[in-house]
């Protein structure tokens, strides 16, 4: 007599739904093996009346939380100059990207005025998080860009009213130019500066910053060319490096050894790029008590199409890079990176033709195929260096 196995309908339903796409995710899972977790946290159809979400930014707060910011594009998915209603929205995770707070709009102007391209800086001394964005009034001044920020003093849970710093970092003669603060993030340097990039497509890229924890801002007038959307990083010897999108099939690198007064530049054929925003962050530094100097870079690892979102690692301050580890093989675009307290790497990126914006969590071991693993830094060594 044959035995019949009866599977409860509830278990059958669960098994059938396990491989199905989550809300906002594509049906075809093109993620690499070994990714710890991934989920779409902003996606088309997520909110009634909103066309979609674009331009991701992510940072790790002082308390270890992951803070994300993004454009909430209401009437259409178009960029700032073509949309009269774009807001800035945020979500926060307090457990390493496994669960997220509800989406909250932190910048919302009346119809006709829009805010776009969020970017984040953590003031490591105060713990405040600055969220910069570009502002336009498309009714009264449709071709004029303004530069604002809002600040969170409680790890991304609430935010201040907008602060306009346009007059501090740009000149009146550039008011009609196509200029904007690139999305993603800026940095907090070893000498207590907050540093960021400001792009003017006509006159060049410039560095702006604050030496007094956001009380005032300034711009370094030396233009950097060629450059489109760019990211600044501080090298272990104190020099500044800017990694730029240029639209020539690869990234372009700029180095300054005099705090932005002058720059040397070169094309980096190690970093193919389809003319898309990427991200570069410091993973670790010997000067802070780590075992190695490490930089992490993400972009679409392709010279033509926006596909194949990949990560690379450098152990020599960007002189050479690993060949690239694919995170997501399919359609992808802008990305931003942040390092968690436990050494994991958070990647916030656009995929599926801007339909989804995912956060994926990977380990250093995954990125290096087991050749390198995270080791907690020697805090005693780090404190000793700071006293010198």
C-alpha positions, 0 to 999 in steps of 0.5 A: 500500500502506497503512502500519500504525503499530504502537504498543508496548503499553507506550507505549499503556499509558502514554498511557492512564494519563497522564490517569487519577487518581493514587492518592488523587486524584479522576478529574475534574481541576478544577485551574486552568490554569497550576498548576506541580504538584499531588499528593495527599500524604495520602488515604483508603486510604493506610494500612491501618486509617486512616479518613482524613486531615484538617486540613492545615498547611504551613510552609517550614523554614529550609533551604527544605524544605516541612513538612506536618502533618495529622490521621491519623484512625484509627477514623473521620473525626470531629473530636477530641471524637468520636474516641478515636484521632487521631494527627499525621502529617508529610511533608517535601519538599526539592525544592519539593513535587515529591517527599515523604518517607514519612508519619511519625506524630510524635504517637501516644497510647494508644487513648482519647487523641487529638491533633488540629488541627496548626498550625506556627510557624517560629522564624526566629532558631533555625530550630526548628519548633513543631507545636501540637495539641489533646489530649483523654483521651476516657476520663477527661476527655471534655470537657476540652481540653489544649494541647501542642506538639512541636518539630523542630530539624532542619527537620521530620525528627524531633520532640521529645516532647510539651510541655503548655502548657495552664496557661500559656495557659488558666485553670482556669475555662475548662477545661470550655469548648469551646476549641482552638488553630486549625489551620494556622499562627501567626507569628514577628513582627518583634520576635521574638515567636511568636504564635498564636490560642486559641479559646474558643467561650464567652468569645472568641478570644485571642492567645497567644505566647512572647517567649523562643523557646518557653521560656515561653508567655503569653496576652493575656486580651483576648477577640476577638469575633466569631471562630471559627477564626482566623489572625493576621498582622503588618502592615507598621507593626507592628499585628496583624491577625486574619482570622476565620471567623464563619459569616455568609457572609464573613470578619471582621477584627480590628486591634490597634495596642497588641499585643493589648490592644484590638481594632477589628473589621469585616466584610469583604464582599470575602472571601466564606466558607462558614464554613470555615478559611482561611489568610493569610500574608505574601508579602513586605514592603518592610521586609525588602527586597522591592519591595512589601508583599504578603499572600496569602489562601486559602479556599473562595471561596463564601458557602454551600458548601465549593467553589472553593478560591481565592487572593487578593492584597493590596498594601495590608495587607488593606484591599483584595483581588484578586477571587480566582483559583480554584485548584480548582473542586470540593469543597474545605475547609480550606487552609493557605499557605506561601511557598517560597524561590523565590517560589512559593506552596504551598497544602495543602488538603482536597478531594473531601469530605475524601478527599484532601489536596493540595499545589499549587504556584503562582507569583505570576505565575499568581496575578496573571495576569502582572501581578506577578512574584517579585523576590528581595529586597534583602538588603543593604537588609533588613540595613541596616534591622535595624541601625537 
